[in-house]
Amino acid sequence: MSITRRTMFQGALAGAAVPSLAPSLANALATGKAAPAPRWGVGAEGQRKADLGNGYYRNPIISGDHADPTILKDGDVYYMTHSSFDSYPGLVIWRSTDLVNWAPVGPALHRNLGTIWAVDLVKHEGRYFIYIPADPKGEGWSIFAIWADDIAGPWSEPVDLKISGCIDPGHIVGEDGKRYLFTNGIRKIRLTDDGLATDGPLEKAYDPWRYPDDWVVENFAPEGPKLLRKGDWFYLVTAIGGTAGPVIGHMVIAARSRSIHGPWEHCPRNPLVRTVSVDEPWWSRGHATLVEGPAGDWWMVYHGYENGMRTLGRQTLLEPIEWTPDGWFRAKGGDLSVPLPKPKGGKPSASAPGLSDDFSRNRFGSQWSFHAPRRGEAERARYEAGGLVIAGNGNSPADSSPLTCLAGDRSYEAEVSIDLVGDGEAGILLFYNHKAFVGLGFTPEKLKIYEYSEELPWAAVPHQGRSLRLRVTNDENVVTWHYSYDEGRTWQRHGTRMEVSGIHHNVFGGFLSLRFGIYVTGGAKAKLRDFRYRASIPAHTAPTHHG
């Protein structure tokens, strides 16, 4: 173990309140051998899924860029949504009846509010609410609310609660029957009974537990407060340590009080969840919500980066917890490197559908979204017989608003046919943001390649054509491009391959992920046809039964 790694690990173990290590990690640290490679179930089109089909599951429960999960138990059904950042339509609602298999219901947010960070999904007196931090005008963050009487919508237009300078709302009903939002800081403010306006000042609520000063973290950053009432206690679960940066920084802590107004006492086991070694399969674990399982046991849902795959963004993880005789709780999953028993009592639940799309029906929000669209951007897209027509904007991928699709697999192929109409350019991308992308595109006269956000003129391929089928193969961050003039019957490989493991938040900021994208620029229009997606699981990560 290097000096740096040893120092990080010893710092992580300072104090007595670090979660126990799973046996696989403990053995790896003792012997110097790597923990076993992860294995998953196989879903639609080869997508990895958590359910192993034998009573066990392996994280993530929702793969790919699903950060800051907020989960709601609604009778026998669970709903969840996540930060949608700059993708619109946004705030896709997911549904499950077993906490392991999840399928999308559809988007809740259609109006562009700018970047969307950690939200809170709640139900109060029969109505659903999502509290949303946003800064639509670049004038500072505020908290907005949308509501619906049916989880599938329609959802209301956003209401600005004018809670300035705050993010990460967490909703709770106090012992007085009044509604409150907690925010980063950790601060609180009372709401009106309808939940759509404030009813008092924003005030400090809690001084979070502090880790030892020699722990290697990104920053203190108390955020993501999630609250529940159980028995005579209110429990406040908070993220600290920064959500990225050093992999051992992010963590989950808890406090409790008999009143929503405090005083709050720190959990003696803090931190309850924390990555303690770069050898673990999940990094920067934190931002948790507690939820009761179908059989009455309890679970914790939070996010983390996958070791070596930061390009996928922060993914949704599920860990069992247990309540202890002293009225606290503790996490039981360790480093999550091994399969865990599924929650008991759940009903069969659909998992994520396939991504292949013949563009015969509208999948905006549940699958496709525009990145950072301008006002009226949705009007660029029009379904017609045989495909989806996208009008161009911008002059290159760097100033366009590409159509994106989130892929949560470590390795996959994606391909689509593009018919170009007019003067301009179209193509496919692996897109993080306008500062960070790679891609293969074409004009009627040449193929163009983009490497690390810049066109490579020397790698252009002269041609004559307006209809091409383009394919990208992403093999654990090694990218290969192919193109076909005969609808995929024969393929030609472009001579430039790329390695994209560095395209992630710690380099480019934004907390995003590398998504499949399609761009159209200039005065052109492009008709998209027959999108195909195929995930692949390397042999060393093929699913196996856990005995």
C-alpha positions as CSV (number, residue, x, y, z in Angstrom):
1,M,0.0,0.0,0.0
2,S,1.4,3.4,-1.0
3,I,2.1,6.1,1.6
4,T,-0.7,8.2,0.2
5,R,-3.2,5.3,0.3
6,R,-2.0,4.2,3.8
7,T,-2.4,7.7,5.1
8,M,-5.9,8.0,3.7
9,F,-6.9,4.6,5.1
10,Q,-5.4,5.3,8.6
11,G,-7.1,8.7,8.7
12,A,-10.4,7.1,7.7
13,L,-10.1,4.7,10.6
14,A,-9.3,7.4,13.2
15,G,-11.9,7.3,15.9
16,A,-14.2,4.4,16.8
17,A,-17.3,5.2,14.7
18,V,-16.4,3.7,11.3
19,P,-18.7,1.1,9.8
20,S,-17.3,-2.5,9.8
21,L,-15.7,-3.7,6.7
22,A,-17.3,-6.5,4.6
23,P,-15.3,-9.8,4.8
24,S,-14.1,-9.5,1.2
25,L,-12.6,-6.1,1.8
26,A,-11.0,-7.1,5.1
27,N,-9.5,-10.1,3.4
28,A,-8.2,-7.9,0.5
29,L,-6.6,-5.5,2.8
30,A,-5.0,-8.3,4.9
31,T,-3.7,-10.2,1.9
32,G,-3.1,-7.4,-0.6
33,K,-5.3,-9.2,-3.1
34,A,-8.1,-7.3,-4.9
35,A,-11.7,-7.9,-4.0
36,P,-13.7,-10.2,-6.4
37,A,-14.9,-8.5,-9.6
38,P,-18.5,-7.5,-9.4
39,R,-21.2,-9.5,-11.1
40,W,-24.8,-8.5,-12.0
41,G,-28.0,-9.9,-13.3
42,V,-28.8,-9.4,-17.0
43,G,-31.7,-7.2,-18.0
44,A,-33.2,-6.0,-21.2
45,E,-30.6,-5.7,-24.1
46,G,-27.9,-7.1,-21.8
47,Q,-28.2,-4.2,-19.4
48,R,-26.9,-5.0,-15.9
49,K,-29.5,-5.2,-13.2
50,A,-29.3,-5.6,-9.5
51,D,-31.6,-8.6,-9.1
52,L,-29.5,-11.8,-9.4
53,G,-32.7,-13.9,-9.6
54,N,-31.8,-16.1,-6.6
55,G,-33.0,-14.0,-3.7
56,Y,-29.9,-11.7,-3.8
57,Y,-29.1,-8.4,-5.4
58,R,-25.9,-6.5,-6.2
59,N,-25.6,-2.7,-6.3
60,P,-26.4,-0.5,-8.0
61,I,-30.2,-0.8,-7.9
62,I,-30.4,1.9,-10.6
63,S,-27.2,2.2,-12.6
64,G,-25.8,5.2,-14.3
65,D,-26.2,8.9,-13.4
66,H,-28.9,8.7,-10.7
67,A,-27.5,10.9,-7.9
68,D,-29.1,12.3,-4.7
69,P,-31.9,9.7,-4.6
70,T,-35.1,10.7,-2.8
71,I,-37.4,7.8,-2.1
72,L,-41.1,7.7,-1.0
73,K,-42.9,4.7,0.4
74,D,-46.6,5.0,-0.8
75,G,-48.5,2.0,0.6
76,D,-47.0,-1.1,-1.1
77,V,-45.3,1.0,-3.8
78,Y,-42.0,2.9,-3.8
79,Y,-41.2,5.9,-5.9
80,M,-37.9,7.6,-6.4
81,T,-36.4,10.5,-8.3
82,H,-32.9,12.0,-8.6
83,S,-31.0,15.1,-9.5
84,S,-31.6,15.7,-13.2
85,F,-29.0,18.5,-13.6
86,D,-29.3,20.1,-17.1
87,S,-31.4,17.4,-18.8
88,Y,-35.0,18.3,-19.9
89,P,-37.6,16.9,-19.5
90,G,-36.3,16.2,-16.0
91,L,-37.0,14.6,-12.7
92,V,-37.9,11.1,-13.9
93,I,-40.0,9.2,-11.4
94,W,-39.1,5.6,-10.9
95,R,-41.4,2.9,-9.5
96,S,-40.7,-0.4,-7.6
97,T,-42.5,-2.8,-5.3
98,D,-39.4,-4.7,-4.1
99,L,-36.8,-1.9,-3.7
100,V,-34.4,-3.7,-6.1
101,N,-36.1,-3.6,-9.5
102,W,-37.1,-0.1,-10.8
103,A,-38.8,1.1,-13.9
104,P,-39.4,4.7,-15.1
105,V,-42.9,6.2,-14.8
106,G,-42.1,9.5,-16.6
107,P,-40.7,13.0,-16.0
108,A,-42.2,15.4,-13.6
109,L,-40.5,18.6,-14.7
110,H,-40.9,20.1,-18.1
111,R,-40.2,23.8,-17.6
112,N,-36.5,24.6,-17.7
113,L,-35.4,25.8,-14.3
114,G,-31.7,25.5,-15.1
115,T,-29.5,23.0,-13.2
116,I,-31.5,20.8,-10.9
117,W,-29.7,19.4,-7.8
118,A,-30.9,17.2,-4.9
119,V,-34.7,17.3,-4.6
120,D,-37.2,15.8,-2.1
121,L,-40.2,13.7,-3.2
122,V,-42.9,13.6,-0.5
123,K,-46.6,12.8,-0.1
124,H,-48.8,14.9,2.2
125,E,-52.5,14.4,2.8
126,G,-52.9,12.6,-0.5
127,R,-50.9,15.0,-2.7
128,Y,-47.4,14.5,-4.1
129,F,-44.8,17.2,-3.9
130,I,-41.3,17.6,-5.2
131,Y,-39.2,20.4,-3.6
132,I,-36.6,21.5,-6.1
133,P,-33.5,23.7,-5.7
134,A,-32.9,25.8,-8.8
135,D,-31.5,29.0,-10.1
136,P,-33.3,29.6,-13.4
137,K,-32.3,33.2,-13.9
138,G,-28.7,33.1,-12.6
139,E,-29.7,35.2,-9.7
140,G,-29.0,32.7,-6.9
141,W,-30.5,29.5,-5.7
142,S,-34.0,29.2,-4.4
143,I,-36.4,26.3,-3.6
144,F,-39.3,25.7,-5.9
145,A,-42.2,23.3,-5.5
146,I,-44.3,21.3,-7.9
147,W,-47.3,19.1,-7.0
148,A,-49.6,16.5,-8.5
149,D,-52.6,14.4,-7.4
150,D,-51.3,11.5,-9.3
151,I,-47.7,10.4,-9.3
152,A,-47.8,10.0,-13.1
153,G,-48.9,13.6,-13.4
154,P,-49.8,16.0,-14.7
155,W,-47.5,18.0,-12.4
156,S,-48.0,21.6,-11.7
157,E,-45.9,24.5,-12.9
158,P,-43.1,25.3,-10.5
159,V,-43.8,27.7,-7.6
160,D,-40.9,29.7,-6.2
161,L,-40.9,29.5,-2.4
162,K,-38.3,32.3,-2.3
163,I,-36.0,30.5,0.1
164,S,-32.9,32.2,-1.2
165,G,-29.4,30.8,-1.1
166,C,-30.6,27.2,-0.2
167,I,-30.3,23.8,-1.8
168,D,-31.1,20.2,-0.9
169,P,-34.6,20.5,0.7
170,G,-35.8,17.9,3.1
171,H,-39.5,17.9,4.1
172,I,-40.9,16.8,7.5
173,V,-44.1,17.4,9.5
174,G,-43.3,18.5,13.1
175,E,-44.9,17.5,16.3
176,D,-47.0,20.6,16.0
177,G,-48.5,19.3,12.8
178,K,-46.8,22.0,10.7
179,R,-44.7,21.4,7.6
180,Y,-41.0,22.3,7.5
181,L,-38.2,22.2,5.0
182,F,-34.7,21.6,6.1
183,T,-31.9,22.7,3.8
184,N,-28.1,22.6,3.4
185,G,-26.5,24.3,6.3
186,I,-28.4,22.7,8.2
187,R,-31.3,25.2,8.4
188,K,-35.0,25.0,8.5
189,I,-38.1,27.0,7.6
190,R,-41.8,26.5,8.3
191,L,-44.2,26.1,5.3
192,T,-47.8,27.0,5.0
193,D,-50.3,24.1,5.3
194,D,-50.5,23.7,1.5
195,G,-46.7,23.4,1.3
196,L,-46.5,26.1,-1.4
197,A,-45.2,29.1,0.5
198,T,-43.1,29.8,3.6
199,D,-44.5,30.7,7.0
200,G,-41.6,32.0,9.0
201,P,-37.9,32.8,8.9
202,L,-35.1,30.6,7.7
203,E,-33.1,29.7,10.8
204,K,-30.2,27.5,11.9
205,A,-31.4,24.0,12.9
206,Y,-28.4,21.8,13.7
207,D,-24.6,21.8,14.1
208,P,-23.6,18.6,12.3
209,W,-21.2,16.1,13.8
210,R,-17.5,16.8,12.9
211,Y,-15.0,14.2,11.8
212,P,-11.4,14.3,13.0
213,D,-9.4,17.1,11.3
214,D,-6.9,14.7,9.8
215,W,-9.5,12.8,7.7
216,V,-9.0,13.4,4.0
217,V,-12.2,14.9,2.7
218,E,-13.3,17.4,0.0
219,N,-14.8,19.9,2.4
220,F,-17.3,19.9,5.4
221,A,-20.4,20.8,3.3
222,P,-23.3,19.6,5.4
223,E,-26.1,18.9,2.9
224,G,-28.9,16.6,1.8
225,P,-30.9,16.6,5.1
226,K,-33.5,13.8,5.1
227,L,-35.8,13.4,8.0
228,L,-38.3,10.9,9.4
229,R,-40.3,10.4,12.5
230,K,-40.2,7.0,14.2
231,G,-41.8,6.5,17.6
232,D,-41.0,9.4,19.8
233,W,-37.9,10.5,17.8
234,F,-37.2,12.6,14.8
235,Y,-34.2,11.4,12.9
236,L,-32.1,13.7,10.7
237,V,-29.8,12.0,8.2
238,T,-27.2,14.3,6.7
239,A,-24.3,14.1,4.1
240,I,-21.0,15.7,5.0
241,G,-17.5,15.6,3.6
242,G,-18.2,16.8,0.0
243,T,-19.8,14.7,-2.7
244,A,-16.7,14.2,-4.9
245,G,-13.0,14.8,-4.6
246,P,-11.2,12.2,-2.5
247,V,-13.1,8.9,-2.6
248,I,-13.1,8.6,1.2
249,G,-14.6,12.1,1.8
250,H,-18.4,11.7,1.4
251,M,-20.3,10.1,4.3
252,V,-23.6,9.7,6.1
253,I,-24.2,10.9,9.6
254,A,-27.3,11.0,11.8
255,A,-28.8,12.9,14.7
256,R,-32.1,12.6,16.6
257,S,-34.4,14.8,18.7
258,R,-37.8,14.5,20.3
259,S,-38.7,17.8,18.7
260,I,-38.3,19.1,15.2
261,H,-36.9,22.2,16.9
262,G,-34.1,20.3,18.7
263,P,-31.9,20.0,20.6
264,W,-30.3,17.3,18.3
265,E,-27.9,14.7,19.6
266,H,-25.3,13.1,17.4
267,C,-25.4,9.4,16.7
268,P,-22.6,7.7,18.6
269,R,-21.8,5.6,15.5
270,N,-21.2,8.5,13.1
271,P,-20.3,8.2,10.3
272,L,-22.8,5.4,9.5
273,V,-21.6,5.0,5.9
274,R,-18.3,6.0,4.4
275,T,-15.9,4.6,1.8
276,V,-12.7,3.9,3.7
277,S,-10.4,2.6,1.0
278,V,-9.7,3.2,-2.7
279,D,-10.0,-0.6,-3.1
280,E,-13.7,-0.6,-2.4
281,P,-16.1,-1.0,-5.3
282,W,-18.1,2.1,-4.4
283,W,-16.5,5.5,-3.8
284,S,-17.8,8.7,-2.2
285,R,-20.8,7.0,-0.7
286,G,-23.4,9.4,0.9
287,H,-26.6,11.4,0.7
288,A,-28.9,8.9,2.3
289,T,-32.6,8.4,2.9
290,L,-34.0,5.8,5.3
291,V,-37.0,3.8,4.1
292,E,-39.1,0.9,5.5
293,G,-39.0,-2.3,3.4
294,P,-42.0,-4.3,2.4
295,A,-41.7,-6.7,5.3
296,G,-41.1,-4.0,7.9
297,D,-37.3,-4.1,7.9
298,W,-35.3,-1.0,7.1
299,W,-33.0,0.2,4.4
300,M,-30.9,3.1,3.4
301,V,-30.8,4.5,-0.2
302,Y,-27.9,6.7,-1.2
303,H,-25.4,7.3,-4.1
304,G,-21.8,6.5,-4.9
305,Y,-19.2,6.5,-7.7
306,E,-18.3,3.1,-9.1
307,N,-14.6,2.3,-8.7
308,G,-12.9,3.1,-12.0
309,M,-16.1,4.3,-13.7
310,R,-16.6,7.9,-12.6
311,T,-17.8,8.5,-16.1
312,L,-21.1,6.9,-15.2
313,G,-21.8,9.5,-12.5
314,R,-23.1,8.7,-9.1
315,Q,-25.3,5.6,-9.0
316,T,-28.1,4.6,-6.7
317,L,-27.2,2.1,-3.9
318,L,-29.3,0.1,-1.4
319,E,-28.0,-1.0,1.9
320,P,-29.7,-2.8,4.8
321,I,-29.8,-1.1,8.2
322,E,-30.9,-2.3,11.7
323,W,-32.4,-0.5,14.6
324,T,-30.5,-1.0,17.8
325,P,-31.8,-1.3,21.4
326,D,-30.6,2.2,22.2
327,G,-32.9,3.7,19.6
328,W,-30.3,4.3,16.9
329,F,-29.6,2.5,13.7
330,R,-26.5,1.2,11.9
331,A,-25.7,0.1,8.4
332,K,-25.1,-3.6,7.7
333,G,-23.8,-3.8,4.1
334,G,-20.1,-3.0,4.6
335,D,-18.3,-2.0,1.4
336,L,-21.1,-3.5,-0.8
337,S,-18.6,-5.7,-2.7
338,V,-20.7,-8.9,-2.2
339,P,-24.3,-9.7,-3.1
340,L,-26.9,-9.0,-0.4
341,P,-30.2,-10.6,0.4
342,K,-33.1,-8.9,-1.2
343,P,-35.7,-7.2,1.0
344,K,-38.3,-9.7,2.1
345,G,-42.0,-9.4,1.3
346,G,-41.7,-7.4,-2.0
347,K,-44.0,-8.1,-4.9
348,P,-42.6,-8.8,-8.4
349,S,-41.5,-5.5,-9.9
350,A,-40.5,-4.4,-13.4
351,S,-36.9,-3.4,-14.1
352,A,-35.5,-0.9,-16.5
353,P,-36.8,-1.4,-20.1
354,G,-34.6,-1.7,-23.2
355,L,-33.2,1.5,-24.7
356,S,-33.5,0.6,-28.4
357,D,-36.0,2.9,-30.0
358,D,-37.7,2.9,-33.4
359,F,-39.0,6.4,-32.6
360,S,-42.6,5.4,-33.1
361,R,-43.6,6.8,-29.7
362,N,-42.6,9.7,-27.4
363,R,-39.9,8.7,-24.9
364,F,-38.8,12.2,-24.0
365,G,-38.0,12.4,-20.3
366,S,-38.2,8.7,-19.6
367,Q,-35.2,8.1,-22.0
368,W,-34.3,11.0,-24.2
369,S,-33.6,14.6,-23.0
370,F,-32.0,17.7,-24.3
371,H,-28.9,19.0,-22.5
372,A,-29.3,22.6,-21.2
373,P,-32.0,23.5,-23.7
374,R,-32.9,27.0,-24.5
375,R,-36.5,28.3,-24.2
376,G,-38.6,26.5,-26.8
377,E,-35.9,23.9,-27.5
378,A,-38.5,21.1,-27.4
379,E,-39.9,22.4,-30.6
380,R,-36.8,21.3,-32.4
381,A,-38.0,17.7,-32.1
382,R,-40.9,16.3,-34.2
383,Y,-42.1,12.7,-34.6
384,E,-43.1,11.7,-38.1
385,A,-43.5,8.5,-40.0
386,G,-40.3,6.4,-39.7
387,G,-38.3,8.5,-37.3
388,L,-37.7,11.6,-35.1
389,V,-36.7,14.8,-36.8
390,I,-34.4,17.2,-35.0
391,A,-33.8,20.7,-36.2
392,G,-30.2,21.9,-35.9
393,N,-28.8,24.6,-33.6
394,G,-25.4,25.9,-32.9
395,N,-22.3,25.4,-35.1
396,S,-20.8,22.4,-33.5
397,P,-21.4,20.1,-30.5
398,A,-19.7,22.7,-28.3
399,D,-22.6,25.1,-28.7
400,S,-25.5,22.9,-29.6
401,S,-28.0,21.3,-27.2
402,P,-27.6,17.6,-28.0
403,L,-30.3,15.0,-27.5
404,T,-28.9,12.6,-24.9
405,C,-29.7,9.1,-23.5
406,L,-28.3,7.8,-20.2
407,A,-26.5,4.5,-20.4
408,G,-25.6,2.8,-17.1
409,D,-23.5,-0.1,-18.3
410,R,-19.7,-0.3,-18.1
411,S,-19.6,-1.5,-21.7
412,Y,-22.1,-1.1,-24.5
413,E,-22.7,-0.4,-28.2
414,A,-25.1,2.2,-29.5
415,E,-26.0,3.0,-33.1
416,V,-28.5,5.0,-35.0
417,S,-29.3,5.9,-38.6
418,I,-29.2,9.6,-39.5
419,D,-30.6,11.3,-42.6
420,L,-29.2,14.8,-43.0
421,V,-31.3,17.4,-44.7
422,G,-29.9,20.8,-45.6
423,D,-26.6,22.4,-45.0
424,G,-25.2,21.5,-41.6
425,E,-23.8,18.6,-39.6
426,A,-25.1,15.7,-37.5
427,G,-23.5,12.9,-35.5
428,I,-23.2,10.9,-32.3
429,L,-21.4,11.8,-29.1
430,L,-20.3,10.6,-25.7
431,F,-21.3,13.9,-24.1
432,Y,-20.5,15.2,-20.6
433,N,-21.0,18.9,-21.2
434,H,-20.0,21.5,-23.7
435,K,-16.5,21.5,-22.5
436,A,-16.1,17.7,-22.5
437,F,-17.2,15.3,-25.3
438,V,-16.0,13.0,-28.0
439,G,-17.9,12.2,-31.2
440,L,-18.2,11.2,-34.8
441,G,-20.3,13.3,-37.2
442,F,-20.7,14.1,-40.8
443,T,-21.6,16.8,-43.4
444,P,-22.5,15.9,-47.0
445,E,-18.8,16.1,-47.9
446,K,-16.9,14.6,-45.0
447,L,-16.8,12.6,-41.8
448,K,-15.6,14.6,-38.8
449,I,-14.1,13.3,-35.6
450,Y,-14.1,15.1,-32.2
451,E,-11.6,14.1,-29.6
452,Y,-11.8,15.8,-26.1
453,S,-14.0,18.6,-27.3
454,E,-12.0,19.5,-30.4
455,E,-12.4,18.6,-34.0
456,L,-9.4,16.7,-35.5
457,P,-9.2,18.1,-39.0
458,W,-6.4,15.7,-40.0
459,A,-8.6,12.8,-39.1
460,A,-11.5,13.8,-41.3
461,V,-12.6,11.3,-44.0
462,P,-13.8,12.8,-47.4
463,H,-17.1,11.3,-48.6
464,Q,-20.3,12.0,-50.4
465,G,-23.4,11.1,-48.5
466,R,-26.4,12.3,-46.5
467,S,-27.5,9.1,-44.9
468,L,-25.2,7.2,-42.5
469,R,-25.5,4.7,-39.7
470,L,-23.1,5.6,-36.9
471,R,-22.0,3.3,-34.0
472,V,-20.1,3.9,-30.9
473,T,-18.6,1.1,-28.8
474,N,-17.6,2.0,-25.2
475,D,-15.7,-0.8,-23.6
476,E,-15.1,0.4,-20.0
477,N,-14.1,3.9,-21.3
478,V,-12.2,2.8,-24.4
479,V,-14.2,4.2,-27.3
480,T,-14.3,2.9,-31.0
481,W,-16.3,4.5,-33.8
482,H,-17.8,2.8,-36.9
483,Y,-19.9,4.1,-39.8
484,S,-22.0,2.4,-42.5
485,Y,-23.5,3.5,-45.8
486,D,-25.8,0.5,-46.1
487,E,-27.8,0.5,-42.9
488,G,-25.4,-1.6,-41.0
489,R,-24.9,-4.5,-43.3
490,T,-21.2,-3.5,-43.6
491,W,-19.2,-1.3,-41.3
492,Q,-16.0,0.7,-41.5
493,R,-14.0,1.6,-38.5
494,H,-12.8,5.1,-38.0
495,G,-9.0,5.1,-37.4
496,T,-9.1,7.1,-34.2
497,R,-9.9,5.4,-30.9
498,M,-10.1,7.2,-27.6
499,E,-9.9,6.7,-23.8
500,V,-12.4,8.7,-21.9
501,S,-12.0,7.7,-18.2
502,G,-10.9,11.3,-17.3
503,I,-14.2,12.9,-18.4
504,H,-15.9,13.2,-15.1
505,H,-16.7,15.7,-12.3
506,N,-13.3,15.8,-10.6
507,V,-11.9,17.1,-13.9
508,F,-14.8,19.1,-15.5
509,G,-17.1,19.8,-12.6
510,G,-20.9,19.8,-12.8
511,F,-21.5,16.4,-11.1
512,L,-22.6,14.9,-14.5
513,S,-21.9,11.7,-16.4
514,L,-20.9,10.7,-19.9
515,R,-24.0,10.1,-21.9
516,F,-24.8,8.9,-25.4
517,G,-25.8,11.9,-27.5
518,I,-27.0,13.0,-31.0
519,Y,-26.3,16.5,-32.2
520,V,-27.6,18.4,-35.2
521,T,-26.1,21.8,-36.1
522,G,-26.2,24.6,-38.7
523,G,-29.2,25.0,-40.9
524,A,-29.7,21.3,-41.1
525,K,-32.4,18.9,-40.0
526,A,-31.7,15.3,-39.3
527,K,-34.1,12.4,-39.2
528,L,-33.2,9.7,-36.6
529,R,-34.1,6.1,-37.3
530,D,-33.7,2.8,-35.6
531,F,-31.7,3.5,-32.5
532,R,-30.1,0.3,-31.1
533,Y,-28.5,-0.3,-27.8
534,R,-26.6,-3.5,-26.6
535,A,-24.9,-3.7,-23.3
536,S,-22.0,-6.2,-22.8
537,I,-20.7,-7.7,-19.6
538,P,-17.1,-8.9,-19.9
539,A,-16.5,-12.5,-19.0
540,H,-14.9,-11.7,-15.7
541,T,-18.1,-9.9,-14.6
542,A,-20.6,-12.4,-15.9
543,P,-23.5,-13.0,-13.5
544,T,-23.2,-16.0,-11.2
545,H,-25.4,-17.4,-8.5
546,H,-24.5,-16.7,-4.9
547,G,-24.6,-19.6,-2.6
